[in-house]
Amino acid sequence: MTDDDRMSDTLAFILRLLTGGGTGAENLCAIETSRGHQIVPVGSVPWLPAQDWGPRDVVALDGDEVRIVAITSNRPGRGAFRRLILGIEEAGLKPVIICPFEQMEAIMRRWGWEKAEVGNDFDTRADEWRPPAGWRLSGRPWPVGRSRTAAKAATRAGGPASGQRTRKGRR
């Protein structure tokens, strides 16, 4: 493929994205589908409820990864994103944030997620943010063979994950 062919393909992609005949969400869905990912409509799974998210949001499945492509909470600042990530974890899936905006990128950094630049051309280039191995939103990994209910009970009983201060005042 020559440089002129690459430029032509890139311009065609931009034109498709801008004038795809549909909304931006429809175009993003088409791109995700063309890459072999399965679109997850809002409200179709427990972890992506319609009360938190809108019909223009774009989320896709790629194996056991949930690709969060474009989302906007119906009620920002009320925990919808946290509930989404917890729900994805509870379903045994792995969240991946695709090209987040600044505000969401700040959350990913605060949570300690890792950024990877993937793709090698304009059509496939993206920033993907993933949690590090063993990461859980609760801030601690769940022990193998131990249910979340058991871990919550240990916390309520003052167990090591309860956050109670030690004699030196540290948690």
C-alpha positions in Angstrom: 0.0 0.0 0.0 1.4 3.4 -1.0 1.3 6.6 1.0 -1.3 7.9 -1.4 -3.4 4.8 -0.8 -3.1 5.3 3.0 -4.1 8.9 2.7 -7.0 8.1 0.5 -8.2 5.4 3.0 -7.8 7.8 5.9 -9.8 10.5 4.1 -12.5 8.0 3.2 -12.7 6.9 6.8 -13.1 10.5 8.0 -15.7 11.1 5.4 -17.6 8.0 6.4 -17.4 9.0 10.0 -18.6 12.6 9.3 -21.2 11.8 6.7 -22.1 8.2 7.4 -25.8 9.0 7.0 -26.4 8.4 10.6 -25.7 9.9 14.0 -22.2 9.8 15.6 -23.4 6.9 17.7 -24.6 5.0 14.7 -21.3 5.6 13.0 -19.3 4.5 16.1 -21.5 1.3 16.3 -20.8 0.6 12.6 -17.1 0.9 13.3 -17.2 -1.3 16.3 -19.2 -3.9 14.4 -16.9 -3.8 11.5 -14.0 -4.6 13.9 -15.9 -7.8 15.0 -17.3 -6.4 18.3 -20.8 -7.0 19.4 -22.8 -3.8 20.3 -24.5 -3.9 23.8 -27.7 -1.8 23.7 -28.4 0.3 26.8 -30.9 -1.5 29.0 -30.2 -5.0 27.5 -28.0 -6.1 30.3 -28.2 -5.5 34.1 -24.9 -3.6 34.2 -25.9 -1.1 31.5 -29.3 0.1 32.8 -31.4 2.7 30.9 -32.0 4.8 34.0 -28.2 5.5 34.1 -27.4 5.7 30.3 -28.9 6.9 27.1 -29.8 5.4 23.7 -26.8 7.2 22.0 -24.2 5.6 24.3 -21.9 3.1 22.6 -20.7 0.0 24.5 -19.4 -3.2 22.8 -18.3 -6.7 23.7 -15.0 -8.2 22.5 -14.8 -11.6 24.1 -14.7 -11.0 27.9 -13.9 -7.3 27.5 -16.5 -4.6 27.7 -15.4 -1.8 25.4 -16.8 1.5 26.7 -16.6 3.6 23.6 -18.9 6.6 24.2 -21.1 7.1 27.2 -22.7 10.0 29.0 -24.5 9.5 32.3 -28.1 10.6 32.5 -27.3 12.0 35.9 -23.6 13.0 36.1 -21.9 12.8 39.5 -24.4 10.3 41.0 -22.3 7.1 40.7 -23.5 5.7 37.3 -19.9 5.1 36.1 -18.9 3.4 39.4 -22.1 1.2 39.2 -21.2 0.4 35.5 -17.7 -0.8 36.4 -19.0 -2.8 39.4 -21.7 -4.4 37.3 -19.1 -5.4 34.6 -16.9 -6.9 37.3 -19.8 -8.8 38.9 -20.7 -10.2 35.4 -17.1 -11.6 35.2 -16.2 -9.3 32.4 -13.3 -6.8 32.1 -13.9 -3.1 31.5 -11.9 -1.2 28.8 -12.3 2.5 28.3 -11.7 3.6 24.7 -10.3 7.1 24.1 -11.7 8.7 27.2 -12.3 12.4 27.5 -10.2 14.4 30.0 -12.7 14.0 32.9 -12.9 10.2 32.5 -9.1 10.0 31.9 -8.6 11.7 35.3 -10.7 9.0 36.9 -8.7 6.3 35.2 -5.5 7.8 36.4 -6.9 8.1 40.0 -8.0 4.5 39.9 -4.5 3.4 38.7 -5.6 2.1 35.3 -3.1 1.5 32.6 -3.1 3.2 29.2 -2.1 1.4 26.0 -1.9 3.0 22.6 -3.1 0.4 20.1 -3.4 0.3 16.4 -0.9 1.4 13.7 -2.9 3.7 11.4 -5.6 6.3 11.6 -8.4 3.7 11.3 -7.2 1.5 14.1 -5.3 3.9 16.4 -6.9 4.3 19.9 -6.0 4.8 23.6 -7.4 1.9 25.6 -7.4 2.1 29.4 -7.6 -1.1 31.4 -7.4 -1.9 35.1 -4.1 -3.6 36.2 -4.3 -7.3 36.9 -6.1 -8.1 40.1 -7.7 -4.6 40.3 -11.2 -4.3 41.7 -13.2 -1.1 42.1 -13.4 -1.7 45.8 -9.7 -1.2 45.9 -8.7 -4.7 46.9 -8.7 -8.0 45.0 -11.3 -10.7 46.0 -9.6 -13.8 47.3 -10.0 -16.9 45.1 -12.8 -19.1 46.2 -14.3 -16.5 48.5 -17.6 -14.8 47.6 -18.1 -11.1 47.8 -20.8 -11.6 50.4 -18.2 -13.4 52.6 -15.8 -10.5 52.1 -18.4 -7.9 53.0 -19.4 -9.9 56.1 -15.7 -9.9 57.2 -15.5 -6.2 56.6 -18.7 -5.6 58.7 -17.2 -7.8 61.5 -14.1 -5.7 61.6 -11.9 -7.9 59.5 -8.7 -6.8 57.8 -10.6 -5.1 54.9 -12.8 -3.1 57.2 -10.5 0.0 57.1 -10.4 0.2 60.9 -7.4 2.1 62.2 -4.5 0.2 63.6 -2.7 1.1 66.8 -0.4 3.4 64.8 -3.4 5.2 63.3 -3.0 3.7 59.8 -5.6 1.7 58.0 
